[in-house]
Amino acid sequence: MSRLIYYVASSLDGFIADEHDSLDWLLSQEQAPGGGNDYESFIANIGAIAMGSTTYEWVLANGGWGYEMPAWVLTTRELAVPPVAEGAAAADVHFAHGQVTEVYEAMREAARGKDLWVVGGGDLAGQFADAGLLDEVHLSIAPVTLAGGRPLLPRRLDLELIEHSTNGAFLTARHRVRRQGN
């Protein structure tokens, strides 16, 4: 059964991007293949992704579209589909307006049993959590403070630690979202 996972990195003081939506502070940190919250191991079991428009525009502006699985971009604006690289297949991107519950059902169906990933966007992850759909938070904490920017998760959540480790400069942890009755 698919799990909806917020897989994310943050600064020590809880921000996922600085006040200019930059990730330079994150991308300069050392990581090791196979370490805690290893990206390659994680992405291998992802069948669909969701992101907000700010994350979508950041991805396109910083290296271009690299996702092979279906993607849902939640937005209130009109956005262009990613350009198709020579010899590559067109990106499977869906622009969605409205409730995350509708997006979740479409993602789950498209994922065919694989997990779902909320890419960036603490508020978007919070909307899924508010709807009772967020299952896990996989967090990598960088040894840097930003003193402002985009918050990790602007919601109150009760989490249960599943696993913790390190990966290069990062402290890593996987948490299960506790729901009422758990």
N, C-alpha and C positions, 0 to 999 in steps of 0.2 A: 504494500500500500504506500502511496506517495506521502512524503512528509514535506511540509512547507518550512524552509529553512532560511533564516536571515544570516547569511555568511558575510561577515564584514570585518574591517579593521578600524580601529579608532586610536586616537591619541590617549595618553594616560588620563587626561582630564575629560574624556568622553565626547570628542568631536570626530566626525568622519571626513570632514573637509574643512579647510580654513575659511576665513571670512571672505575670500575671493574665489571660493569653490576649487581651490588648488589642492592637489594631492602630492605635491613635490616632497613634502615632509614624510609621506608614507613610502613613496617609490624609492627614496634614498636609503631605506632601511634594509639591512642584511636579512635574507631568508635562505633556508636550506631545503632542497628537494627532500621529501619524505618526512619533514619535521611535523610538528603539531599543526593541525588544520591545513595540511598539504593541499594546495590548489588542484593539482593533477588528480589526486585520489578523489577529491570532492567533485570536481566537474565531470568525472567519468560516470557518475550516477545521476546527473541532472538531465531531466527530460523537457523542462520548460522553465522560462525565467520571466520575472516581472520587474519593471523599473519605472521610475517617474521620469518626467520630461527633462529635468536637470541632469540626471544621470545619463540619460540617452544622448543628450547633446554633448556632454563631457566625453562619452565613449567615442562618438563620431569625430570630435575635434582632437582627440588624443590617440591616434593610431587607427581609427576606423573600426567598423563592425567586424567582430571576430567570432561571433556566436553561431553555432550550427543548429541549435535547437530552436523551437518556436519561442518567440518573445512577445510579451505584452507590455506596451508603454502606456501608462496611465497619464492622461494629460487633458487639459481643457483647451489646448491650442491645436492648430493645424501644423503638423510636422511632416517633413519629407521622409520617405523611406531611405534606408542606407544605399549609397551607390554600390553597384555591382562591380567587383573587381574582375579584371579580365580572366576568363577561364573559370570563374567561380559561379556557384548557384546563387540565385537571388535570396536575400535574407527573408526569413519567415517572420515578419514583424506585423503585429496587430496593434492599432491605436485604439485605446479604450477610454470611454468617458463613463463615469458612473461609479457604481458600487464594486468593491473588491470581491464580493461574493460571486458576482457574475464572471469576473475574470478568473477567479479561482477554479470554478467548475470547468471553464474552457481549458485552462492550463492543465488541470488534472487529467482531463480526457486526452489531451495532446501528448502528455508525458508517458502514457502507457505503462504506468506502474513505477516509473522512475521518480526521483524527488524533484521538488520545485524550489527555485531559488529567488528570493527577493534580493535584487542587486542594488546595493546602495539605498539611500533614501530611508532614513530613520522614521520619518512620518508615514511613509508607505508601509513599512514593516509594522508600525503602530496601528494602521488601519486594518491590516490583516489580523493583528492581535486582538483589536477591539471586536472583530467579527468572530473571534474564537477559532481562527484558522491557522495561526502561527504555531508550529510544533516545536521548533528548536532555534536557538541563537548560537552560532559558531563565531566566536570573537577572537581576534588577534589584536593585542594591545601593544602599540609602538611606544618606545621609550622617549616620548616627546610630549610637551604640553603646548597647546595652541592658544589658550585663554579666550577662545571664541570661535565661532564658525557654525557648521551644521551639526546639530546634536546627534549622538548615537541612536537614541530611542526616546523621543519625547513623550513617553507614556510610563505609567507604573506597571511593572510586570513582576510576578513572583516566579522565580526561576529555580530549577534544581540542577546542580552541577553534575554532569555526566562524566566529564574527562577534562584533565588539564595537562599542559605540557609546555614546551618552548619550541620556537622555530627561529633560528638565527637570533636576531635582536628582539623578537616578539615573545610575549607571554601569551599562550593560547588556552582557550577554554571552549568546551561545548556544554550548552545548557538545554534542558528540556523546559518548555513553558508549562507551568503548573496551572491547571484550570480548576474551577470550583468543582469539588468532588474528587479531585486527584489526591 
